[in-house]
Amino acid sequence: MLSPKKVKWRKTQKGKMRGRASRGNVINLGEYGLQATTRGFVTNRQIEAARIAITRHAKRGGKVWIKIFPDKSLTKKPAEVRMGKGKGAPDQWVAVVRPGRILFEIGGVEEETSYQALRLAQYKLTVKTKIVTKEATQALAKRLNGSV
């Protein structure tokens, strides 16, 4: 499972997930990718399950890049414990995902295989996603940056 090796603070604040992803919204490494359309937390277990689904379908061909990392801890109090008495212990690690963020990239396989592999990964995630191409994300980035 993915988790940080060392963190400055074990227990993180809840934070806000407003707005769209300003970084990580362009495909750089592969030809196809999985882009988030809704906001939410993606756990390290979900990332690993999606990665396994993609690599199993792509078999030996191709390469998979994970573009998110679970660097935020979620805490949980033990079962049957009364309210209060401080914040609970870290329970799991999550990645904060905003709309527009590229979660996975795949390259080196034909279009149909990569589409099917990313489709399988969509079922493993709690955020809604869409399959995008490298050209589409780069064209959108150019249009938004005003360099057209």
C-alpha positions, 0 to 999 in steps of 0.5 A: 500500500502507498503511504508516506515514509515520514510525515511532519504531523501524524494527524492532519486537518480535514481541509477543503476540497473546493475548486478544480485541480490547477495542477496535474490535469494534463497527461504527460507520460502516457497516451490515455488517462483517467481524469476525475470529474468529481471531488473526494478522497481516494484511499491507498487501497483504492489506488492499489486495487485500480493499479492491479486492475489496469496491469492485469488487463494490460498484461505485459504490454504497456506501462502504468503511471500513478499520478496521485499519492495518499499523503493525508491521514484520516483518523478514527476513534476506536469502537465503543468509545465515548465522544471527546477525549481528543482526536483518534489515531490515524486510520488510513491514508488518502489522496485529495482529488479535485475535478480535472485531476489525472489519476492514472496514465497508461501508455504502450498499448493499443487504444482498445486495451487501454480503454478497457483497462481504465474502464476496469479501474473506474469501478475501483474508485469512489470518485467519478472519472472519465477516460481522456487522451493526451491530445485532448488534455493538452489542447484544453490546457492550451486553451485555458492558458490563452496560448491558442 
